Amino acid sequence: MMTENQRTLEQQKEEFRQKKLLASPIAGLIAWLAVAVSGLFFPDKITVWVLFIATGSIVYLAMGISKLTGEDYLDKSKPKNTFDRLFFLTVAQSVLVYSIAIPFFMEDYTSLPLTVGILTGLMWLPLSWIIDHWVGIFHSLVRTVSILALWYLFPSDRFVLIPIAIVIIYAVSIVILNNRKINI
């Protein structure tokens, strides 16, 4: 079996492009759906904690879902791929953005859906380059514009409408990802 060092970057990129890439977006959809449901039925003080816990758990949820989608993120028998490492670094980047979200949250707790929603959605941009597909650009741009518009237009419903918008964008992105092999 070829090692990472024996395959060119183009070969590794092509291997990454062939992946389903569904587990992480499904996990994100589930997490943000939990936030939306909490926003509908519980006070903001509870929903804030749901948002922190749910979005902070996306990577762990994705690891479990990856076994169901056949992606199995934890499979050590698969050859190492540079683009897997790059993807996981974008996940780490999403975790680090809480260092921006938390100070704003402490000033205005309703900023949380805005900051976490936009900042964690930015990891989709490099994904577009890796897989040579527009889905990541679509996801990041539509997510950012939608969140920003909803945050300004519906200040009293930020913990419901922003998560619902993110869930819808995830659902559309999952459909696009699932159907993209037709275009490869």
C-alpha angles and dihedrals in degrees: 000000000000117000126223090262093053095054121072120240089250091055091049091047090052090050090052092047090057093060121105093233091196104120098073096047091046089052090049091050091051093047095049091044088057089052092050092049090048090049090054097049109023137053119265092254089065095039091055089061092044089053093050094045098040097047091041089054097052094098092051092045089049090054090057094043090049088068089056094047093047093246095107101189091198098053104126093188093071116095114258115260126199090217092055087058091048090050092051089049088056087052089052089049089055090053092049092055088073083080086070097038098050098058091048090046090054090055096041117006091200089067089074099087088046098049100037092039095053101033096049090046092061091079087077092071098070089042089064090057094045094052096033091233134119096229094096093050089048092049096048097043098043091043094050096046093044094049093047093048093047092046091057099035100046109029094163093052101046094120092053109032098042094051090045090052090050091049091052092048090049090050092052091045091050091053090048092048091047092052099038095093087076088066098044 
